[in-house]
Amino acid sequence: MGGRGAMIGKGFVTQEFKSVGTIAGVKILEYVDPGNKRPKLPTASNTPGTSYLMKDTDGNLERLKIYGDDRIQTKDIDYHKHKGVLSLHAHDYKDGVKIPTHRDLTSAEMKEHDKIIRAMKRRKE
């Protein structure tokens, strides 16, 4: 399948993103429609067990989305305002559906986040 879509095991996924590079081995995706004020990363990946990054308009990390071996989203690590307060937090998914509450990062998640932030800072220098 080409053009705006691709077939994966769970069905049709539209191609609304383009890869614009990598940081610490994680693909950075950019929304194809720059007019969309609040883009979101895809709910499914074409590659099993991968992760994607999305940066805000200033080039800062906004979200890291992690996908399972079934290519479905399993976790978001976000750095943005939550109820008016800027916070670093995680959202988990069950069977591809976001659990409504957020939580603090585990130490392993914090290490991964810090590795990405250090790599982003090196790129800016």
FITOR-508378 format. One record per residue (C-alpha): residue number from 1; residue in one letter; x, y, z. Coordinates in Angstrom, 1 decimal. Example, Ala and Ser with C-alpha at 12.3 -4.5 7.8 and 13.67 -1.06 7.14 Angstrom:
% residues 2
<i->1 aa->A px->12.3 py->-4.5 pz->7.8>
<i->2 aa->S px->13.7 py->-1.1 pz->7.1>
***
This chain:
% residues 125
<i->1 aa->M px->0.0 py->0.0 pz->0.0>
<i->2 aa->G px->1.3 py->3.4 pz->-0.8>
<i->3 aa->G px->0.3 py->7.0 pz->-0.9>
<i->4 aa->R px->-1.5 py->8.1 pz->2.3>
<i->5 aa->G px->-1.8 py->4.7 pz->3.9>
<i->6 aa->A px->-0.2 py->1.4 pz->4.8>
<i->7 aa->M px->-1.6 py->-2.0 pz->5.8>
<i->8 aa->I px->-0.4 py->-3.5 pz->9.1>
<i->9 aa->G px->-1.7 py->-6.5 pz->11.0>
<i->10 aa->K px->-4.5 py->-4.6 pz->12.8>
<i->11 aa->G px->-5.8 py->-2.7 pz->9.8>
<i->12 aa->F px->-5.4 py->0.5 pz->7.8>
<i->13 aa->V px->-3.2 py->3.3 pz->9.1>
<i->14 aa->T px->-3.1 py->6.6 pz->7.3>
<i->15 aa->Q px->0.2 py->8.3 pz->6.6>
<i->16 aa->E px->-0.2 py->11.7 pz->8.3>
<i->17 aa->F px->3.4 py->11.9 pz->9.5>
<i->18 aa->K px->6.9 py->12.1 pz->8.0>
<i->19 aa->S px->10.1 py->11.1 pz->9.6>
<i->20 aa->V px->12.4 py->14.2 pz->10.0>
<i->21 aa->G px->15.4 py->12.5 pz->11.8>
<i->22 aa->T px->16.3 py->10.5 pz->14.8>
<i->23 aa->I px->17.4 py->11.3 pz->18.4>
<i->24 aa->A px->19.1 py->8.6 pz->20.5>
<i->25 aa->G px->17.9 py->6.0 pz->18.0>
<i->26 aa->V px->14.2 py->7.2 pz->18.2>
<i->27 aa->K px->12.5 py->8.5 pz->15.0>
<i->28 aa->I px->11.2 py->12.1 pz->15.2>
<i->29 aa->L px->7.9 py->12.4 pz->13.4>
<i->30 aa->E px->6.4 py->15.6 pz->12.1>
<i->31 aa->Y px->2.7 py->16.0 pz->11.2>
<i->32 aa->V px->2.3 py->16.4 pz->7.4>
<i->33 aa->D px->-0.4 py->19.1 pz->7.9>
<i->34 aa->P px->1.3 py->22.0 pz->9.6>
<i->35 aa->G px->-2.0 py->23.8 pz->9.9>
<i->36 aa->N px->-3.1 py->21.2 pz->12.6>
<i->37 aa->K px->-2.6 py->23.1 pz->15.9>
<i->38 aa->R px->-2.7 py->19.9 pz->18.1>
<i->39 aa->P px->-1.3 py->16.9 pz->16.2>
<i->40 aa->K px->-1.0 py->13.6 pz->17.8>
<i->41 aa->L px->1.3 py->10.7 pz->17.1>
<i->42 aa->P px->-0.1 py->7.6 pz->15.4>
<i->43 aa->T px->-2.0 py->5.1 pz->17.4>
<i->44 aa->A px->-0.2 py->2.3 pz->15.6>
<i->45 aa->S px->3.3 py->1.8 pz->14.2>
<i->46 aa->N px->4.4 py->0.1 pz->11.0>
<i->47 aa->T px->7.4 py->-1.3 pz->13.0>
<i->48 aa->P px->6.9 py->-3.7 pz->16.0>
<i->49 aa->G px->8.4 py->-2.5 pz->19.3>
<i->50 aa->T px->9.3 py->1.0 pz->18.2>
<i->51 aa->S px->9.0 py->4.5 pz->19.6>
<i->52 aa->Y px->8.4 py->7.9 pz->18.1>
<i->53 aa->L px->9.1 py->11.4 pz->19.3>
<i->54 aa->M px->7.1 py->14.6 pz->18.7>
<i->55 aa->K px->8.5 py->18.0 pz->19.3>
<i->56 aa->D px->6.6 py->21.2 pz->19.9>
<i->57 aa->T px->6.9 py->24.2 pz->17.7>
<i->58 aa->D px->9.9 py->25.5 pz->19.6>
<i->59 aa->G px->11.8 py->22.2 pz->19.1>
<i->60 aa->N px->11.3 py->20.9 pz->22.6>
<i->61 aa->L px->10.3 py->17.3 pz->23.4>
<i->62 aa->E px->6.5 py->17.1 pz->23.8>
<i->63 aa->R px->5.8 py->13.4 pz->23.6>
<i->64 aa->L px->7.5 py->10.0 pz->23.3>
<i->65 aa->K px->5.1 py->7.3 pz->22.2>
<i->66 aa->I px->6.1 py->3.7 pz->22.7>
<i->67 aa->Y px->4.6 py->0.8 pz->20.8>
<i->68 aa->G px->4.5 py->-2.9 pz->21.6>
<i->69 aa->D px->5.5 py->-5.9 pz->19.5>
<i->70 aa->D px->1.9 py->-5.9 pz->18.1>
<i->71 aa->R px->2.6 py->-2.3 pz->16.8>
<i->72 aa->I px->-0.1 py->-0.8 pz->19.0>
<i->73 aa->Q px->0.6 py->2.1 pz->21.4>
<i->74 aa->T px->1.5 py->1.1 pz->24.9>
<i->75 aa->K px->2.7 py->4.3 pz->26.6>
<i->76 aa->D px->3.2 py->8.0 pz->26.2>
<i->77 aa->I px->5.8 py->10.0 pz->28.1>
<i->78 aa->D px->4.6 py->13.6 pz->28.0>
<i->79 aa->Y px->6.1 py->16.9 pz->28.9>
<i->80 aa->H px->3.4 py->19.6 pz->28.7>
<i->81 aa->K px->0.8 py->21.2 pz->30.8>
<i->82 aa->H px->-1.6 py->18.9 pz->32.6>
<i->83 aa->K px->-4.4 py->20.8 pz->34.3>
<i->84 aa->G px->-2.4 py->24.0 pz->33.9>
<i->85 aa->V px->0.8 py->22.7 pz->35.4>
<i->86 aa->L px->3.9 py->21.9 pz->33.3>
<i->87 aa->S px->4.8 py->18.3 pz->34.2>
<i->88 aa->L px->6.7 py->15.2 pz->33.0>
<i->89 aa->H px->4.4 py->12.2 pz->33.3>
<i->90 aa->A px->3.4 py->9.0 pz->31.6>
<i->91 aa->H px->0.1 py->7.7 pz->30.3>
<i->92 aa->D px->-0.4 py->3.9 pz->29.9>
<i->93 aa->Y px->-2.6 py->2.1 pz->27.3>
<i->94 aa->K px->-4.4 py->-1.2 pz->27.7>
<i->95 aa->D px->-5.2 py->-2.9 pz->24.4>
<i->96 aa->G px->-4.5 py->0.4 pz->22.5>
<i->97 aa->V px->-6.9 py->2.4 pz->24.7>
<i->98 aa->K px->-5.5 py->5.2 pz->26.9>
<i->99 aa->I px->-6.0 py->4.7 pz->30.6>
<i->100 aa->P px->-7.5 py->8.0 pz->31.8>
<i->101 aa->T px->-5.1 py->8.8 pz->34.6>
<i->102 aa->H px->-1.4 py->9.8 pz->34.3>
<i->103 aa->R px->1.5 py->8.8 pz->36.6>
<i->104 aa->D px->5.0 py->9.7 pz->37.5>
<i->105 aa->L px->7.8 py->8.1 pz->35.5>
<i->106 aa->T px->9.6 py->5.0 pz->36.7>
<i->107 aa->S px->13.4 py->5.3 pz->37.2>
<i->108 aa->A px->13.9 py->3.3 pz->33.9>
<i->109 aa->E px->11.6 py->5.7 pz->32.0>
<i->110 aa->M px->13.4 py->8.7 pz->33.5>
<i->111 aa->K px->16.7 py->7.3 pz->32.3>
<i->112 aa->E px->15.4 py->6.9 pz->28.8>
<i->113 aa->H px->13.9 py->10.4 pz->28.9>
<i->114 aa->D px->17.2 py->11.9 pz->30.2>
<i->115 aa->K px->19.1 py->10.1 pz->27.4>
<i->116 aa->I px->16.8 py->11.7 pz->24.8>
<i->117 aa->I px->17.0 py->15.2 pz->26.3>
<i->118 aa->R px->20.9 py->15.0 pz->26.4>
<i->119 aa->A px->20.9 py->14.0 pz->22.7>
<i->120 aa->M px->18.5 py->16.9 pz->21.9>
<i->121 aa->K px->20.8 py->19.4 pz->23.7>
<i->122 aa->R px->23.9 py->18.1 pz->21.8>
<i->123 aa->R px->22.0 py->18.6 pz->18.5>
<i->124 aa->K px->21.3 py->22.3 pz->19.4>
<i->125 aa->E px->24.9 py->23.1 pz->20.2>
***
